[in-house]
Amino acid sequence: MIRISVAGLLILASLTAFNQQTARDTIAVGRKHPLSDWFTESKYALFLHWGLYSQYSNQWKGKTLYGIGEWIMYLAQADIKEYEAAAQFFNPVRFNASEWVQIAKNAGMKYIVITAKHHEGFAMFNSFHPFNITTATPFKRDPMKELAAACAKEGIGLGFYYSQFQDWHEINDWSKDLPKQSFSAYFKNKCIPQVKELLTNYGSISLIWFDTPGEMTKEQSLELVKLVRKYQPRALINSRIGNGVGDYETYGDHEIPVKNVQGLWEAVNTSNDSWGYAWYDENWKTADVMARDLVSVIARGGNYMLNIGPKADGTLPKFNVDQILTVGKWIKQYPDAIYGATASPWLQAFPWGDVTVTKNNLNLFVFDWKPGASIYLTGIGNKIKTVVTKNTNEKLRYSFNNGVLKIELPVRTSNQLLECIRVELDGEPRVQASMAIDPNYPTSLSAAFATPEGAAFNKLSWMEKFGEWKHRTVINKWNQQDGAASWEANFMEPGYYQVEMDYHACKESDGTEFDLFNNASDTLRLYLTATTGAKEADGDRPRFRRTKVGIIKVAAPGMTKISLIRRNAAQKGDIHIASIQLNKTNF
Ligand code: FHN
């Protein structure tokens, strides 16, 4: 269990307040749990999907089934008796809890959440229900016990994932010989007793992570909350308990929001495309991508939980481990810019990177280091004290006028995974956020920051492969004739800007016209073609394309309103605009 960074008395006071909360049984998602400081501080966690599915590793009867590995039982529509058979071979003798915890620790992760029971219904712990690792496998050990001991020893937090609604071993609609059972019978006879086992047999846990609440009633969600509060009053509960009664929000799988999010929340992501181990999936994220994702989530105000799918023998995929350890080494250079750091006052990423805040310091993480290029931050109401590279204290050249900070990147390549610049201010950041249109970097005006009129914000979520989620915030539902969206943009330099549109358009919206106004002084007529041959009605897997659509002239630097207005009523389909990108041209 992670140590909570408040004095004992304060903890007592918080617990009292917390018990008053529990009298009402629930804390609304986003409201601060009185014992959540450790969560806010931690920022980075390891998610582990390990179960009987790891034994199958996406192969069923000699055939590979593509998609997220832990769904193999569903993908194969496996009968429970057939599926159970893998238990007799599941023998992860190379599992070493101390090694896993040490790896997580060296990777800079502060807590671990592991699947104690996933949708397949197999308990990875010693349970009264016989479909579990100590009873049904030759392994016989309880890995959750060993992990709990190793985590406690190393000061790493531990959370249990428990699939409370889906348990295909008890209820599914494909196994012919599965006796019919109501959800409430399963809930009472398996779910509640198993959650109680997890809450009472493993010492103090940091959190309990529920998933896919489905059609659970609020009463059922609250029954689980009560259980957690009774046996683990310090443990947090994630929002996937359902019905809005968790302590913090878990965002969609593989989703990193583009706009800051208030309250306690986390982003969860895979290291490749699957949560559970899949033998064929080598689409690993590399260390630099992992580091960027971590910074991006912290900059939006959240915690990042990165998943690894251990193999059936109890080992972790080597390439995956090497990458997270590389990130861990990098974090060691900038711990205060990561742990406990708060969100970017600019609410979104910059074209060159992203910002976290530590007290009076802005930590600028430069994702795209262009030797000699200038980067800009606008709307700063503070005085600037110093601008240095964070780990080497190299003083950087900068100018600061009317709230615009222009920093020159040194003319050298960056020798780091992700370089960090520290801007020390005279106090906590006071920023009026606006997007600086940077002459050195193509800058995106994202849909999430538009003001729509006669159009609407929407989030499109879809699966590329089974279980591999993608998400885009878009402006869509345009009025046929005059739907509009506008952005406030702060141009650092006048000149000509190449415009690119990032959008999805179905067959029926081929040839939709828009006008793009730059403060009504320059107008560009756009003609957007379909990005897919599919009709709107089949649009469950959108196809986004980024394409050049023309050039606009910006006469003077400063704030400008960029407006996009739909112009023709002929096209029947909708159009989904994710962003407009502006790229200064050099003529
Ligand atoms: O269905 C599960 C999936 O297998 C995986 O566990 C993810 C992790 O966030 N949660 C569910 C889908 O959202």
Boltz pocket constraint, residues with backbone or C-beta under 6 A from the ligand:
constraints:
  - pocket:
      binder: B
      contacts: [[A, 68], [A, 70], [A, 71], [A, 211], [A, 212], [A, 253], [A, 268], [A, 275]]
      max_distance: 6.0
